[in-house]
Amino acid sequence: MTDSKFPSAAVKGVKCLTQDSKQTSDSEPKDEEEHTCETGKIPSLQELEEVLYSAPRSCRHGDEAWPNLFLGDMFMSHDKFGLWELGITHVLNAAHGKLCCKGSDDFYGTTVKYHGVPANDLPTFDLSPFFYPASEFIHQALTSGGGMSGSNQQQDLVLIKELELILDSCALELTTVDEVWPNLYIGNVAVAQNRKTLHRLSITHVLNAAHSKQGSIGDQSFYKDTCVYFGIPAEDSDHFDMSQYFKSAADFIHKGLKSKDGKVLVHCIMGVSRSATLVLAYLMLRQHLSLRDALRHVVQKRAIYPNRNFLSLLLKLDEQLTRKRSLCPLL
């Protein structure tokens, strides 16, 4: 979606000069302000529209109009998986609250930062009050470091990008459910709420990393006596501390796999970030894999992509385990 090109000369008749500009006149340079503008003809609305009409027509739902900045339609904004594939972290909706537009904080949850502008596409609507806050939202999104904070941000970011290279190496399509370790599955919420599928897979334990979140109805009463349920109310965000659940989740998975005919499903909404993070923590804590080895193993089985906050927490866990094992190799 990067084929879109825009006219290189959007406005004719305006030329800005600085003190460093070459003089084209035989007369001596005048002592004027540091920046001056020679204004020719101010373009009319018709001329601006002609520039817009000269752009190539696009049949796509979205185009990259600037590096990492996409212009898209409502269909694109409602396609959560498509947004994930593009790595979209922020959404600005200029039709907030309008008919058929689902955009809101609740719709995107915590995986995407949302900003809504309740604009009308009418000649009488004054959009100018929203110019500055919209520009600030876009600017902060494009200059953010993936939502991380702290003095070690740059160092962490280098390590996280190395982990993302492993994630990017996955050639698999995202499916509803995959077995990523013997008898251990990662899936989405649809699988978790489909009792027939769970029965077909012989699932005995369900770990829901999106417990009580919108779209997730799982609890022990839902599964009754068919599955043992454990819910974690995690948010797929750049500030949620998932590490507080690493041990309890790993213990639940381990106990489930050790039970008779035990098969464990770990899910969230899409089965990409929260659930994958907990499975990776299990592989590190109980199977003694390094984070990189765990990632390399899982991406051979399923397309996953934990957010950068979760990757940062997993890195800290990896460092802790490495330090402990250096002191006691039996750990």
DRENDO-1510 file (C-alpha; in Angstrom, 1 decimal, always signed):
<recs>
REC; n; res; u; v; w
REC; 1; MET; +0.0; +0.0; +0.0 .
REC; 2; THR; +2.9; +2.3; -0.7 .
REC; 3; ASP; +2.3; +2.9; -4.4 .
REC; 4; SER; +0.3; +6.1; -3.9 .
REC; 5; LYS; +2.1; +9.2; -5.2 .
REC; 6; PHE; +1.1; +12.9; -4.9 .
REC; 7; PRO; +1.9; +15.8; -7.2 .
REC; 8; SER; +5.3; +17.3; -6.4 .
REC; 9; ALA; +4.1; +20.8; -7.0 .
REC; 10; ALA; +0.9; +21.3; -5.1 .
REC; 11; VAL; +0.8; +25.1; -5.3 .
REC; 12; LYS; +2.2; +27.2; -8.1 .
REC; 13; GLY; +3.0; +31.0; -7.8 .
REC; 14; VAL; +4.4; +31.0; -4.3 .
REC; 15; LYS; +8.1; +31.0; -3.7 .
REC; 16; CYS; +9.8; +31.3; -0.3 .
REC; 17; LEU; +13.3; +32.7; +0.0 .
REC; 18; THR; +15.7; +32.6; +2.9 .
REC; 19; GLN; +18.8; +34.6; +3.5 .
REC; 20; ASP; +20.8; +31.8; +1.9 .
REC; 21; SER; +18.8; +32.0; -1.4 .
REC; 22; LYS; +20.5; +33.1; -4.5 .
REC; 23; GLN; +19.5; +36.5; -5.9 .
REC; 24; THR; +18.2; +36.4; -9.4 .
REC; 25; SER; +17.9; +40.2; -9.7 .
REC; 26; ASP; +20.7; +42.6; -10.8 .
REC; 27; SER; +19.8; +44.9; -7.9 .
REC; 28; GLU; +21.5; +44.7; -4.6 .
REC; 29; PRO; +19.8; +42.6; -1.9 .
REC; 30; LYS; +17.6; +44.6; +0.3 .
REC; 31; ASP; +17.9; +44.6; +4.1 .
REC; 32; GLU; +14.7; +42.7; +4.9 .
REC; 33; GLU; +13.6; +40.1; +7.4 .
REC; 34; GLU; +15.4; +36.7; +7.7 .
REC; 35; HIS; +12.7; +35.0; +5.8 .
REC; 36; THR; +10.8; +36.6; +3.0 .
REC; 37; CYS; +8.2; +35.4; +0.6 .
REC; 38; GLU; +7.6; +36.5; -3.0 .
REC; 39; THR; +3.9; +35.8; -3.4 .
REC; 40; GLY; +2.6; +35.5; -6.9 .
REC; 41; LYS; -0.9; +34.4; -7.6 .
REC; 42; ILE; -2.8; +32.9; -4.7 .
REC; 43; PRO; -4.4; +29.7; -5.9 .
REC; 44; SER; -8.1; +29.6; -6.2 .
REC; 45; LEU; -10.2; +26.8; -4.8 .
REC; 46; GLN; -10.7; +25.6; -8.4 .
REC; 47; GLU; -7.0; +25.4; -9.0 .
REC; 48; LEU; -6.5; +23.5; -5.8 .
REC; 49; GLU; -9.2; +21.1; -6.8 .
REC; 50; GLU; -7.5; +20.6; -10.2 .
REC; 51; VAL; -4.4; +19.6; -8.3 .
REC; 52; LEU; -6.4; +17.1; -6.3 .
REC; 53; TYR; -8.1; +15.7; -9.4 .
REC; 54; SER; -4.7; +15.3; -11.1 .
REC; 55; ALA; -3.7; +12.6; -8.5 .
REC; 56; PRO; -3.9; +9.0; -9.6 .
REC; 57; ARG; -7.1; +7.2; -8.8 .
REC; 58; SER; -6.8; +4.6; -6.0 .
REC; 59; CYS; -9.1; +1.5; -5.7 .
REC; 60; ARG; -7.5; +0.5; -2.4 .
REC; 61; HIS; -9.0; +0.9; +1.0 .
REC; 62; GLY; -5.9; +2.7; +2.2 .
REC; 63; ASP; -2.6; +4.2; +1.0 .
REC; 64; GLU; +0.6; +5.3; +2.7 .
REC; 65; ALA; +0.6; +9.0; +2.0 .
REC; 66; TRP; +3.7; +9.7; +4.1 .
REC; 67; PRO; +6.2; +7.4; +5.8 .
REC; 68; ASN; +4.1; +5.3; +8.3 .
REC; 69; LEU; +1.1; +7.6; +7.8 .
REC; 70; PHE; -1.9; +6.1; +6.0 .
REC; 71; LEU; -5.0; +7.5; +4.6 .
REC; 72; GLY; -7.8; +5.0; +4.6 .
REC; 73; ASP; -11.6; +4.5; +4.5 .
REC; 74; MET; -14.0; +3.2; +7.1 .
REC; 75; PHE; -13.5; -0.4; +5.8 .
REC; 76; MET; -9.8; -0.3; +6.5 .
REC; 77; SER; -10.3; +1.3; +10.0 .
REC; 78; HIS; -12.7; -1.6; +10.9 .
REC; 79; ASP; -10.4; -4.3; +9.8 .
REC; 80; LYS; -8.5; -5.0; +13.0 .
REC; 81; PHE; -6.4; -7.8; +11.5 .
REC; 82; GLY; -5.5; -5.6; +8.5 .
REC; 83; LEU; -4.4; -2.8; +10.9 .
REC; 84; TRP; -2.3; -5.3; +12.8 .
REC; 85; GLU; -0.7; -6.5; +9.6 .
REC; 86; LEU; +0.3; -2.9; +8.8 .
REC; 87; GLY; +1.6; -2.3; +12.3 .
REC; 88; ILE; -0.9; +0.5; +12.9 .
REC; 89; THR; -0.6; +1.8; +16.5 .
REC; 90; HIS; -2.7; +4.9; +16.3 .
REC; 91; VAL; -6.0; +5.7; +14.6 .
REC; 92; LEU; -7.4; +9.2; +14.0 .
REC; 93; ASN; -11.1; +9.0; +13.0 .
REC; 94; ALA; -12.4; +12.2; +11.3 .
REC; 95; ALA; -16.0; +10.8; +11.4 .
REC; 96; HIS; -16.2; +10.0; +15.1 .
REC; 97; GLY; -19.7; +9.2; +16.2 .
REC; 98; LYS; -21.1; +9.2; +12.7 .
REC; 99; LEU; -23.5; +6.6; +11.1 .
REC; 100; CYS; -21.9; +3.2; +10.5 .
REC; 101; CYS; -18.5; +4.3; +12.0 .
REC; 102; LYS; -17.5; +2.0; +14.8 .
REC; 103; GLY; -14.4; +3.9; +15.8 .
REC; 104; SER; -14.0; +4.4; +19.6 .
REC; 105; ASP; -11.7; +3.5; +22.4 .
REC; 106; ASP; -13.9; +0.5; +23.2 .
REC; 107; PHE; -13.8; -0.8; +19.6 .
REC; 108; TYR; -10.0; -0.8; +19.4 .
REC; 109; GLY; -9.4; -1.6; +23.1 .
REC; 110; THR; -5.9; -1.0; +24.2 .
REC; 111; THR; -4.1; -2.3; +21.2 .
REC; 112; VAL; -4.5; +1.0; +19.3 .
REC; 113; LYS; -4.5; +4.6; +20.5 .
REC; 114; TYR; -7.6; +6.3; +19.3 .
REC; 115; HIS; -8.5; +10.0; +18.6 .
REC; 116; GLY; -11.9; +10.9; +17.3 .
REC; 117; VAL; -12.9; +14.1; +15.5 .
REC; 118; PRO; -16.7; +14.5; +15.1 .
REC; 119; ALA; -16.5; +16.2; +11.8 .
REC; 120; ASN; -19.2; +16.7; +9.2 .
REC; 121; ASP; -18.3; +16.6; +5.5 .
REC; 122; LEU; -20.4; +19.7; +4.9 .
REC; 123; PRO; -19.5; +23.2; +3.4 .
REC; 124; THR; -20.7; +24.8; +6.7 .
REC; 125; PHE; -18.6; +22.7; +9.1 .
REC; 126; ASP; -15.5; +24.4; +10.5 .
REC; 127; LEU; -12.8; +21.8; +10.7 .
REC; 128; SER; -10.1; +24.3; +11.6 .
REC; 129; PRO; -10.5; +24.0; +15.4 .
REC; 130; PHE; -9.3; +20.4; +15.0 .
REC; 131; PHE; -6.2; +21.1; +12.9 .
REC; 132; TYR; -3.8; +21.5; +15.8 .
REC; 133; PRO; -4.9; +18.6; +18.0 .
REC; 134; ALA; -5.1; +16.3; +15.0 .
REC; 135; SER; -1.6; +17.3; +13.9 .
REC; 136; GLU; -0.3; +16.8; +17.4 .
REC; 137; PHE; -1.8; +13.4; +17.6 .
REC; 138; ILE; -0.3; +12.3; +14.3 .
REC; 139; HIS; +3.1; +13.9; +15.2 .
REC; 140; GLN; +3.3; +12.2; +18.6 .
REC; 141; ALA; +2.3; +8.9; +17.0 .
REC; 142; LEU; +5.0; +9.0; +14.3 .
REC; 143; THR; +7.7; +10.2; +16.7 .
REC; 144; SER; +6.9; +7.8; +19.5 .
REC; 145; GLY; +9.2; +4.9; +20.2 .
REC; 146; GLY; +6.5; +2.2; +20.2 .
REC; 147; GLY; +5.0; +3.2; +23.5 .
REC; 148; MET; +8.0; +2.4; +25.7 .
REC; 149; SER; +9.3; +4.8; +28.3 .
REC; 150; GLY; +12.3; +5.0; +30.7 .
REC; 151; SER; +16.0; +5.8; +30.6 .
REC; 152; ASN; +16.8; +2.5; +28.8 .
REC; 153; GLN; +14.3; +3.1; +26.0 .
REC; 154; GLN; +16.8; +3.2; +23.1 .
REC; 155; GLN; +18.7; +0.2; +24.4 .
REC; 156; ASP; +15.5; -1.7; +24.9 .
REC; 157; LEU; +14.3; -0.7; +21.4 .
REC; 158; VAL; +17.4; -2.1; +19.8 .
REC; 159; LEU; +16.8; -5.5; +21.5 .
REC; 160; ILE; +13.1; -5.4; +20.8 .
REC; 161; LYS; +13.8; -4.8; +17.1 .
REC; 162; GLU; +16.0; -7.9; +17.0 .
REC; 163; LEU; +13.1; -9.9; +18.5 .
REC; 164; GLU; +10.7; -8.4; +15.9 .
REC; 165; LEU; +13.0; -9.6; +13.2 .
REC; 166; ILE; +12.3; -13.1; +14.5 .
REC; 167; LEU; +8.6; -12.4; +14.5 .
REC; 168; ASP; +8.8; -11.0; +11.0 .
REC; 169; SER; +10.5; -14.2; +9.7 .
REC; 170; CYS; +7.2; -16.1; +10.2 .
REC; 171; ALA; +5.7; -17.0; +6.9 .
REC; 172; LEU; +2.5; -18.5; +8.2 .
REC; 173; GLU; -1.0; -17.0; +7.8 .
REC; 174; LEU; -2.9; -16.2; +11.0 .
REC; 175; THR; -5.4; -19.0; +11.7 .
REC; 176; THR; -8.0; -19.4; +14.4 .
REC; 177; VAL; -5.9; -21.9; +16.5 .
REC; 178; ASP; -2.5; -23.6; +16.3 .
REC; 179; GLU; -0.7; -26.2; +18.4 .
REC; 180; VAL; +2.6; -24.4; +19.3 .
REC; 181; TRP; +3.9; -27.0; +21.8 .
REC; 182; PRO; +2.8; -30.6; +22.4 .
REC; 183; ASN; -0.8; -30.3; +23.6 .
REC; 184; LEU; -0.5; -26.5; +24.0 .
REC; 185; TYR; -2.6; -24.3; +21.7 .
REC; 186; ILE; -2.8; -20.6; +21.0 .
REC; 187; GLY; -6.1; -19.4; +19.5 .
REC; 188; ASN; -8.5; -16.5; +19.2 .
REC; 189; VAL; -11.7; -15.8; +21.1 .
REC; 190; ALA; -13.9; -17.4; +18.5 .
REC; 191; VAL; -12.3; -20.8; +19.1 .
REC; 192; ALA; -12.5; -20.4; +22.8 .
REC; 193; GLN; -16.2; -19.8; +22.6 .
REC; 194; ASN; -16.9; -22.7; +20.2 .
REC; 195; ARG; -17.6; -25.7; +22.4 .
REC; 196; LYS; -17.7; -28.1; +19.4 .
REC; 197; THR; -14.2; -27.0; +18.4 .
REC; 198; LEU; -12.9; -27.4; +21.9 .
REC; 199; HIS; -14.4; -30.8; +22.1 .
REC; 200; ARG; -12.9; -31.8; +18.7 .
REC; 201; LEU; -9.5; -30.6; +20.0 .
REC; 202; SER; -10.0; -32.4; +23.3 .
REC; 203; ILE; -9.2; -29.2; +25.2 .
REC; 204; THR; -9.2; -29.7; +29.0 .
REC; 205; HIS; -7.9; -26.3; +30.2 .
REC; 206; VAL; -8.6; -22.8; +28.9 .
REC; 207; LEU; -6.4; -19.8; +29.8 .
REC; 208; ASN; -8.1; -16.6; +28.8 .
REC; 209; ALA; -5.7; -13.6; +28.6 .
REC; 210; ALA; -8.6; -11.2; +27.9 .
REC; 211; HIS; -10.8; -12.1; +30.8 .
REC; 212; SER; -13.8; -9.7; +31.2 .
REC; 213; LYS; -12.7; -7.7; +28.2 .
REC; 214; GLN; -15.1; -6.7; +25.4 .
REC; 215; GLY; -16.0; -9.6; +23.2 .
REC; 216; SER; -14.7; -12.2; +25.6 .
REC; 217; ILE; -17.4; -14.1; +27.6 .
REC; 218; GLY; -15.3; -16.8; +29.0 .
REC; 219; ASP; -15.5; -17.9; +32.6 .
REC; 220; GLN; -15.9; -21.1; +34.5 .
REC; 221; SER; -19.7; -21.0; +34.3 .
REC; 222; PHE; -19.4; -20.8; +30.5 .
REC; 223; TYR; -17.3; -24.0; +30.3 .
REC; 224; LYS; -19.1; -25.7; +33.2 .
REC; 225; ASP; -17.3; -29.1; +33.8 .
REC; 226; THR; -15.9; -29.5; +30.3 .
REC; 227; CYS; -12.8; -27.4; +30.9 .
REC; 228; VAL; -10.8; -25.9; +33.7 .
REC; 229; TYR; -10.8; -22.2; +33.3 .
REC; 230; PHE; -8.3; -19.5; +34.3 .
REC; 231; GLY; -8.9; -15.9; +33.4 .
REC; 232; ILE; -6.3; -13.0; +33.3 .
REC; 233; PRO; -7.8; -9.5; +32.7 .
REC; 234; ALA; -4.8; -8.3; +30.6 .
REC; 235; GLU; -4.8; -5.3; +28.4 .
REC; 236; ASP; -2.9; -5.3; +25.1 .
REC; 237; SER; -1.4; -1.9; +25.8 .
REC; 238; ASP; +1.9; -0.1; +26.1 .
REC; 239; HIS; +1.5; +0.2; +29.9 .
REC; 240; PHE; -0.1; -3.0; +31.2 .
REC; 241; ASP; +2.3; -5.0; +33.4 .
REC; 242; MET; +1.8; -8.6; +32.1 .
REC; 243; SER; +4.7; -9.8; +34.1 .
REC; 244; GLN; +2.6; -10.0; +37.3 .
REC; 245; TYR; +0.8; -13.0; +35.6 .
REC; 246; PHE; +3.8; -14.8; +34.1 .
REC; 247; LYS; +4.3; -17.3; +37.0 .
REC; 248; SER; +0.6; -18.0; +37.6 .
REC; 249; ALA; -0.1; -18.5; +33.9 .
REC; 250; ALA; +3.0; -20.7; +33.5 .
REC; 251; ASP; +1.9; -22.8; +36.5 .
REC; 252; PHE; -1.7; -23.2; +35.1 .
REC; 253; ILE; -0.4; -24.3; +31.8 .
REC; 254; HIS; +2.1; -26.7; +33.3 .
REC; 255; LYS; -0.5; -28.2; +35.6 .
REC; 256; GLY; -2.9; -28.6; +32.7 .
REC; 257; LEU; -0.4; -30.3; +30.5 .
REC; 258; LYS; +0.6; -32.7; +33.4 .
REC; 259; SER; -3.0; -33.7; +34.0 .
REC; 260; LYS; -4.4; -36.8; +32.5 .
REC; 261; ASP; -5.0; -36.3; +28.7 .
REC; 262; GLY; -4.4; -32.6; +29.4 .
REC; 263; LYS; -4.6; -30.1; +26.5 .
REC; 264; VAL; -4.4; -26.4; +27.1 .
REC; 265; LEU; -5.8; -23.5; +25.0 .
REC; 266; VAL; -4.4; -20.1; +25.7 .
REC; 267; HIS; -6.3; -17.3; +24.0 .
REC; 268; CYS; -7.1; -13.6; +24.0 .
REC; 269; ILE; -9.1; -11.8; +21.3 .
REC; 270; MET; -6.9; -12.5; +18.2 .
REC; 271; GLY; -4.4; -15.0; +19.6 .
REC; 272; VAL; -1.5; -12.8; +18.6 .
REC; 273; SER; -0.2; -10.7; +21.5 .
REC; 274; ARG; -1.5; -11.4; +25.0 .
REC; 275; SER; -1.9; -15.1; +24.7 .
REC; 276; ALA; +1.4; -15.5; +22.8 .
REC; 277; THR; +3.2; -13.5; +25.6 .
REC; 278; LEU; +1.9; -15.9; +28.3 .
REC; 279; VAL; +2.9; -19.0; +26.2 .
REC; 280; LEU; +6.4; -17.6; +25.7 .
REC; 281; ALA; +6.7; -17.0; +29.4 .
REC; 282; TYR; +5.7; -20.6; +30.1 .
REC; 283; LEU; +8.3; -21.9; +27.6 .
REC; 284; MET; +10.9; -19.7; +29.4 .
REC; 285; LEU; +9.9; -20.6; +33.0 .
REC; 286; ARG; +8.9; -24.2; +32.6 .
REC; 287; GLN; +10.7; -25.5; +29.5 .
REC; 288; HIS; +13.9; -23.4; +30.2 .
REC; 289; LEU; +14.0; -21.9; +26.7 .
REC; 290; SER; +15.6; -18.5; +26.1 .
REC; 291; LEU; +13.3; -15.8; +24.8 .
REC; 292; ARG; +14.8; -16.0; +21.4 .
REC; 293; ASP; +14.6; -19.8; +21.2 .
REC; 294; ALA; +11.0; -19.6; +22.4 .
REC; 295; LEU; +10.1; -17.1; +19.7 .
REC; 296; ARG; +11.9; -19.1; +17.0 .
REC; 297; HIS; +9.9; -22.2; +18.0 .
REC; 298; VAL; +6.5; -20.6; +18.2 .
REC; 299; VAL; +6.7; -18.6; +14.9 .
REC; 300; GLN; +7.3; -22.0; +13.2 .
REC; 301; LYS; +3.8; -23.0; +14.4 .
REC; 302; ARG; +1.8; -19.8; +14.5 .
REC; 303; ALA; +1.9; -16.1; +13.4 .
REC; 304; ILE; +2.2; -14.1; +16.6 .
REC; 305; TYR; +3.2; -10.5; +17.4 .
REC; 306; PRO; +3.4; -9.4; +21.1 .
REC; 307; ASN; +3.4; -5.7; +21.5 .
REC; 308; ARG; +6.6; -3.9; +22.4 .
REC; 309; ASN; +5.6; -3.5; +26.0 .
REC; 310; PHE; +5.2; -7.2; +26.3 .
REC; 311; LEU; +8.4; -7.9; +24.5 .
REC; 312; SER; +10.2; -5.6; +26.9 .
REC; 313; LEU; +8.8; -7.5; +29.9 .
REC; 314; LEU; +9.8; -10.8; +28.4 .
REC; 315; LEU; +13.3; -9.4; +27.9 .
REC; 316; LYS; +13.5; -8.6; +31.6 .
REC; 317; LEU; +12.3; -12.1; +32.4 .
REC; 318; ASP; +14.9; -13.5; +30.1 .
REC; 319; GLU; +17.6; -11.5; +31.8 .
REC; 320; GLN; +16.4; -12.6; +35.3 .
REC; 321; LEU; +16.4; -16.3; +34.3 .
REC; 322; THR; +19.8; -16.0; +32.6 .
REC; 323; ARG; +21.2; -14.4; +35.8 .
REC; 324; LYS; +19.7; -17.1; +38.0 .
REC; 325; ARG; +21.0; -19.9; +35.9 .
REC; 326; SER; +24.4; -18.4; +35.9 .
REC; 327; LEU; +24.4; -18.7; +39.6 .
REC; 328; CYS; +22.7; -22.1; +39.7 .
REC; 329; PRO; +22.9; -24.1; +36.4 .
REC; 330; LEU; +20.2; -26.5; +37.6 .
REC; 331; LEU; +17.6; -23.8; +37.4 .
</recs>
